[in-house]
């Protein structure tokens, strides 16, 4: 069970094939308009849990039922709940 930390939405094309349904994906410091709809749909299809760090405006084009907004304490908690974390820039 891994936490994938996405700092650059273009990195999704590199890591989409490595994300499992038991993993979580946290978007931090991302421009939500930069997330390609195809990449977002792949994440939903995989079934990984999606999180958005509250420092960045959450994506408006996607339903808020598809992701959870977390603050910094929630980010730290996610890191401790997962076996490892992988940062993608």
N, C-alpha and C positions, 0 to 999 in steps of 0.2 A: 504494500500500500504506500504509494508515493504522493507527495505534494509537488505539483509542477507549478512553478512561479513564473508567470509570463510578464515580462517587462516591455516587450515589443511584439505587437500582434503579428508581425510578419514571421516571427519564430514559430507560430502555430503550424505552418507547413512543414517545419523540420520535426516537430515533436508529436504531431497527431497520430502517427503510426506507433508511437511508444506509450501512449496513454491507455491504461486499462480501465475497465468498468469499476474497479475497486479504488482507483486513484481519485485525487481531487486536483482541480486546476484553480489557481488564484491569479487574477489579473491585478497587477499593481503598476501604478503610474502609466496606465495605458490610455490612449485616445480611443474611446469606444467606437468612434466612426471609422477607425482603421481596421476593425475586425471584419474580415471578409465573411459575408453570410454563409458561404460554403463551409468555411472552417468552423463557424459556430454550429452549423447543422451536424457536422461530423462529431463534434464534442457531445452534442445532445444524443446522437445515435449510439455513441460508445456507452453513455450512461454514467460518465464520471460526474462527480459533484462539482459545481461551478461556484466560485466565490469572486467577489469584487471588493478590493480594498477601498474604503470610503474616502481616501484622499483624492481619488479621481472621480469625476462624474460618471455614474453608472450608464450603461448603454441604454439609450432610449428606444432604439429600434427593436430590442428584444424584450420579451415579457419578463417582468420581475419575478415571476414564478419559476423561471429557469435558472436563477442564480440567487445567492445569498450575499448581501452586503455585510462586510465585517470591518470592525475598527482595528487599530493596531494590536490591542489585546487579543482580539479574535484571530488575528494573523499569527501571533505567537502561539496561541493555543493549537491552531492547525499544525504548526511546525512540530509541536510536541506530540500530537496525536498520530502522526504519520511515521513510518519506519525511516524514511529519508525524504529529502527535498532536493529538487533539481531546478536550477534557475535557467531560464531561457531568455536571451536578449536579442 
